[in-house]
Amino acid sequence: MTNEITFHNRTDIQPMSADRRAANLEALLSSLSIHTRAQIASTWKRYSVWCELTGIDVWTLDAVQAIGFFTAYPARPSTQRARLSHLRTVLGLHADTSGDTNLQFNVALLQRFKLPIGADSVMYAEPRQRREKRALRSDEVHSKLHREWNTPQLTARNQAVMSLLFYAGLRRSEVCKLQWSDINFDENTIAIKGAKKRAADHTDYVPLMPAARDKLLVWKAYSEGRKTVFTAVSKAGKLLADKPLSGEKIRLICGHEFMPHDARRTLGTRSIENGTPTNYTQKMLRHASPTMTLKYAEYVESKQLGDNIKLGY
């Protein structure tokens, strides 16, 4: 018996069937996080609609066609970079699973294509005006957590969303993709899977604090039998499809007074200034370094600063 691998010349290889290509495509996509797959699907859907409107074949996607698409839908440079990555991924997966040499050639062109550096490119939208980053005061937090909406169902859902933002420090994307199976009410933990800068199969655990637990249990009573924690609710209070809310919907729930990420800043800032050890706060926010955690102590308003500084003279 030999350890050498023997290669055989196959002359009877048949083209891969459509079903087999679809199965391979699904297998490759399954290695990506749910959030990443949703983003890719969103970009491809927008691109497909553009192709349909302009009468262009989606599979003739090359650098020139990509420029046309990006010009038709201007966005921030970071968004366009993400879209380009999504287009490369879809085209590459189809090229790899189909063996189509034309697709493989176009994939190579897309890989070489680079977005313009200048901010004045027609592909780029005007920079949006961002609100000032801040940490909310205690009275503001309690006001947001007790806000009432049109129906008991909407109130229960939105208050539960707020509670996870303020008491668990979850990001918008993490709130969106949360499943009931990720929440352990017995051990009071939340499993965060495939979070920012984590592998798709990586899981972090954060404590389910009492204030968030209470709000979640109220909402859970309305959503029995659902897999996704936060789903759409009609104006009449009826739960709609068992699909995650969008990040934009989370932003709208927060309103105009603060950004969803401000809740995460609030948790970090108030935790540190109330004496929580930095490494505890770092663990809660899942930061790679304490330096990042300490940045959250910067969002202190001038009045609070004056009220709390203790001088010995």
C-alpha positions as CSV (number, residue, x, y, z in Angstrom):
1,M,0.0,0.0,0.0
2,T,1.4,3.4,-0.9
3,N,0.8,6.9,0.7
4,E,0.9,8.6,-2.7
5,I,-2.3,9.9,-4.1
6,T,-3.1,8.5,-7.5
7,F,-4.6,10.9,-10.1
8,H,-6.9,9.4,-12.7
9,N,-7.6,11.0,-16.1
10,R,-11.4,11.3,-16.2
11,T,-12.9,11.5,-19.7
12,D,-16.4,10.8,-18.6
13,I,-17.0,14.0,-16.4
14,Q,-20.5,15.4,-17.0
15,P,-21.5,19.0,-16.4
16,M,-22.9,19.7,-12.9
17,S,-26.7,19.6,-12.8
18,A,-28.7,22.6,-11.9
19,D,-29.9,21.0,-8.6
20,R,-26.3,20.2,-7.7
21,R,-25.2,23.7,-8.5
22,A,-28.0,25.1,-6.3
23,A,-27.0,22.8,-3.4
24,N,-23.4,23.9,-3.7
25,L,-24.4,27.5,-3.8
26,E,-26.5,27.0,-0.6
27,A,-23.6,25.2,1.1
28,L,-21.2,28.1,0.4
29,L,-23.7,30.7,1.5
30,S,-24.4,28.9,4.8
31,S,-20.8,29.6,5.9
32,L,-21.8,33.3,6.0
33,S,-23.6,35.0,8.9
34,I,-27.4,35.6,8.7
35,H,-26.7,39.4,8.7
36,T,-24.2,39.1,5.9
37,R,-26.5,37.0,3.8
38,A,-29.3,39.5,4.3
39,Q,-27.1,42.4,3.2
40,I,-26.0,40.4,0.1
41,A,-29.6,39.6,-0.8
42,S,-30.6,43.2,-0.4
43,T,-27.8,44.4,-2.8
44,W,-28.6,41.7,-5.3
45,K,-32.3,42.5,-5.3
46,R,-31.5,46.2,-5.9
47,Y,-29.1,45.3,-8.7
48,S,-31.6,42.9,-10.3
49,V,-34.3,45.6,-10.3
50,W,-31.9,48.0,-11.9
51,C,-31.1,45.5,-14.6
52,E,-34.8,44.8,-15.2
53,L,-35.5,48.6,-15.5
54,T,-32.6,49.1,-17.9
55,G,-33.0,45.9,-19.9
56,I,-29.6,44.5,-19.0
57,D,-28.8,40.9,-18.3
58,V,-27.8,40.5,-14.6
59,W,-25.2,37.9,-15.6
60,T,-23.3,40.3,-17.9
61,L,-22.1,42.0,-14.7
62,D,-18.6,43.4,-15.2
63,A,-16.7,46.6,-14.2
64,V,-18.6,48.8,-16.7
65,Q,-22.0,47.4,-15.6
66,A,-21.1,47.9,-11.9
67,I,-20.2,51.6,-12.6
68,G,-23.7,52.0,-14.2
69,F,-25.4,50.4,-11.1
70,F,-23.4,52.5,-8.6
71,T,-24.1,55.7,-10.5
72,A,-27.8,55.0,-10.6
73,Y,-27.9,54.5,-6.8
74,P,-25.4,57.0,-5.2
75,A,-24.5,56.2,-1.6
76,R,-21.7,56.7,0.9
77,P,-18.3,55.3,0.0
78,S,-18.6,52.6,2.7
79,T,-22.0,51.5,1.4
80,Q,-20.7,51.3,-2.2
81,R,-17.7,49.3,-1.1
82,A,-20.1,46.9,0.7
83,R,-22.3,46.7,-2.4
84,L,-19.2,45.9,-4.6
85,S,-18.2,43.2,-2.2
86,H,-21.8,41.7,-2.3
87,L,-21.8,41.7,-6.2
88,R,-18.4,40.0,-6.2
89,T,-19.6,37.4,-3.8
90,V,-22.8,36.5,-5.7
91,L,-21.1,36.4,-9.1
92,G,-18.1,34.5,-7.7
93,L,-20.4,31.8,-6.1
94,H,-22.3,31.3,-9.3
95,A,-19.1,31.2,-11.4
96,D,-17.6,28.6,-9.1
97,T,-20.7,26.4,-8.9
98,S,-21.5,26.6,-12.6
99,G,-18.1,26.5,-14.2
100,D,-19.2,29.2,-16.6
101,T,-16.0,30.7,-18.1
102,N,-17.8,33.9,-19.0
103,L,-18.8,34.4,-15.4
104,Q,-15.3,33.6,-14.2
105,F,-13.9,36.2,-16.6
106,N,-16.3,38.8,-15.3
107,V,-15.4,37.9,-11.7
108,A,-11.8,38.6,-12.5
109,L,-12.8,42.0,-13.9
110,L,-14.8,42.9,-10.8
111,Q,-11.9,41.9,-8.6
112,R,-9.6,44.3,-10.4
113,F,-12.2,47.1,-10.3
114,K,-11.6,49.8,-7.6
115,L,-14.0,52.5,-6.5
116,P,-13.0,56.1,-7.1
117,I,-11.1,57.8,-4.3
118,G,-12.5,61.3,-4.7
119,A,-15.5,62.1,-2.7
120,D,-17.0,64.1,-5.6
121,S,-17.6,61.0,-7.7
122,V,-21.1,60.6,-9.2
123,M,-21.3,57.2,-7.4
124,Y,-21.2,58.9,-4.0
125,A,-24.1,60.6,-2.3
126,E,-23.8,63.7,-0.2
127,P,-22.5,62.9,3.3
128,R,-25.4,62.7,5.7
129,Q,-25.5,65.0,8.7
130,R,-24.9,62.8,11.7
131,R,-26.3,63.7,15.1
132,E,-23.9,64.2,17.9
133,K,-22.9,61.1,19.8
134,R,-24.1,61.1,23.3
135,A,-24.9,59.1,26.5
136,L,-28.4,59.6,27.8
137,R,-29.2,60.7,31.3
138,S,-31.0,58.3,33.7
139,D,-34.3,60.2,33.4
140,E,-34.1,60.1,29.6
141,V,-33.5,56.3,29.6
142,H,-36.5,55.7,31.9
143,S,-38.6,58.0,29.7
144,K,-37.7,56.0,26.6
145,L,-38.3,52.6,28.3
146,H,-41.8,53.6,29.4
147,R,-43.0,55.2,26.2
148,E,-46.4,54.0,25.0
149,W,-47.3,53.2,21.3
150,N,-50.7,52.8,19.6
151,T,-51.3,49.2,20.6
152,P,-50.2,47.0,23.6
153,Q,-48.4,44.7,21.1
154,L,-46.4,47.6,19.6
155,T,-45.6,48.9,23.1
156,A,-44.4,45.6,24.3
157,R,-42.2,45.0,21.3
158,N,-40.7,48.4,21.2
159,Q,-40.1,48.6,24.9
160,A,-38.3,45.2,24.7
161,V,-36.2,46.5,21.8
162,M,-35.2,49.6,23.9
163,S,-34.4,47.4,26.9
164,L,-31.9,45.3,25.0
165,L,-30.3,48.5,23.6
166,F,-29.9,50.1,27.0
167,Y,-29.4,47.1,29.3
168,A,-27.5,44.6,27.1
169,G,-25.7,47.0,24.8
170,L,-26.7,45.1,21.6
171,R,-26.0,46.7,18.2
172,R,-28.9,47.2,15.8
173,S,-27.9,44.2,13.6
174,E,-27.7,42.0,16.7
175,V,-31.2,43.1,17.8
176,C,-32.6,42.4,14.3
177,K,-31.3,38.8,14.0
178,L,-32.0,37.7,17.6
179,Q,-33.8,34.4,18.0
180,W,-35.8,33.3,21.0
181,S,-33.5,30.3,21.2
182,D,-30.6,32.7,21.8
183,I,-32.2,33.9,25.1
184,N,-31.8,31.7,28.2
185,F,-34.3,32.8,30.8
186,D,-33.2,30.2,33.2
187,E,-29.5,31.3,33.3
188,N,-30.3,34.9,32.3
189,T,-27.9,35.1,29.4
190,I,-28.2,36.2,25.7
191,A,-26.1,34.5,23.0
192,I,-24.8,36.9,20.4
193,K,-23.9,34.9,17.3
194,G,-21.6,36.1,14.5
195,A,-21.3,39.6,16.0
196,K,-19.2,42.5,14.5
197,K,-15.6,41.4,13.8
198,R,-16.4,37.9,14.9
199,A,-16.5,34.7,12.8
200,A,-20.0,33.6,11.6
201,D,-19.9,30.6,14.1
202,H,-18.5,32.6,17.0
203,T,-20.9,33.1,20.0
204,D,-20.6,35.7,22.8
205,Y,-22.7,35.7,25.9
206,V,-24.0,38.8,27.7
207,P,-26.1,38.9,30.9
208,L,-29.8,39.3,30.6
209,M,-30.3,42.0,33.3
210,P,-33.6,42.1,35.2
211,A,-35.0,45.3,33.5
212,A,-34.5,43.7,30.0
213,R,-35.8,40.3,31.2
214,D,-39.1,41.8,32.4
215,K,-39.7,43.6,29.1
216,L,-38.8,40.6,27.0
217,L,-41.2,38.3,28.9
218,V,-44.0,40.7,28.3
219,W,-43.3,40.7,24.6
220,K,-42.8,36.9,24.6
221,A,-46.3,36.5,25.7
222,Y,-47.5,38.1,22.5
223,S,-45.1,36.2,20.2
224,E,-45.5,32.6,21.3
225,G,-44.6,30.1,18.6
226,R,-42.3,32.6,16.8
227,K,-38.6,31.9,16.2
228,T,-37.5,35.5,15.6
229,V,-37.7,37.7,18.6
230,F,-38.6,41.0,17.0
231,T,-41.1,40.8,14.1
232,A,-43.3,43.4,12.3
233,V,-46.6,44.3,13.9
234,S,-49.6,45.8,12.1
235,K,-51.2,49.1,13.1
236,A,-54.0,47.0,14.6
237,G,-51.6,45.0,16.7
238,K,-51.5,41.8,14.6
239,L,-48.1,40.0,14.4
240,L,-47.0,39.7,10.8
241,A,-44.5,37.3,9.2
242,D,-41.9,35.6,11.4
243,K,-39.1,37.6,9.8
244,P,-36.6,40.0,11.5
245,L,-37.1,43.7,11.6
246,S,-34.7,45.9,9.6
247,G,-32.0,48.0,11.1
248,E,-33.9,51.1,9.8
249,K,-37.0,50.0,11.8
250,I,-34.9,49.8,15.0
251,R,-33.7,53.4,14.3
252,L,-37.3,54.6,13.8
253,I,-38.3,52.9,17.1
254,C,-35.7,55.0,18.9
255,G,-37.1,58.2,17.3
256,H,-35.3,61.4,16.5
257,E,-33.9,62.2,20.0
258,F,-31.1,59.6,19.9
259,M,-29.4,57.0,17.8
260,P,-29.6,53.3,18.6
261,H,-25.9,53.2,19.2
262,D,-26.3,56.0,21.8
263,A,-27.9,53.3,24.0
264,R,-24.7,51.3,23.8
265,R,-22.7,54.4,24.6
266,T,-25.0,55.1,27.5
267,L,-24.4,51.7,29.0
268,G,-20.6,52.0,28.7
269,T,-20.5,55.6,30.0
270,R,-22.8,55.2,33.0
271,S,-21.3,51.8,33.9
272,I,-17.8,53.3,34.1
273,E,-18.8,56.5,35.9
274,N,-20.7,54.5,38.5
275,G,-17.7,52.5,39.5
276,T,-18.0,49.3,37.4
277,P,-14.5,47.8,36.8
278,T,-13.4,48.6,33.2
279,N,-12.8,44.9,32.4
280,Y,-16.5,44.1,33.4
281,T,-17.8,46.9,31.1
282,Q,-15.4,45.7,28.4
283,K,-16.8,42.2,28.7
284,M,-20.4,43.5,28.6
285,L,-19.7,45.5,25.4
286,R,-17.6,42.8,23.9
287,H,-14.7,45.1,23.1
288,A,-11.4,43.7,22.0
289,S,-9.5,46.2,24.2
290,P,-10.1,48.4,27.3
291,T,-9.0,51.4,25.2
292,M,-12.2,51.1,23.2
293,T,-14.3,50.7,26.3
294,L,-12.8,53.9,27.9
295,K,-13.7,55.9,24.8
296,Y,-17.3,55.4,26.0
297,A,-16.5,57.5,29.1
298,E,-16.0,60.5,26.8
299,Y,-19.7,61.1,26.2
300,V,-20.4,63.2,29.3
301,E,-22.3,66.4,29.1
302,S,-20.6,69.6,30.4
303,K,-23.3,70.1,33.1
304,Q,-22.8,66.5,34.4
305,L,-19.1,67.0,34.4
306,G,-19.4,70.2,36.5
307,D,-21.8,68.5,38.9
308,N,-19.6,65.5,39.5
309,I,-16.0,66.7,39.6
310,K,-14.7,66.7,43.2
311,L,-12.1,69.2,44.0
312,G,-10.1,69.5,47.2
313,Y,-9.8,73.3,47.1
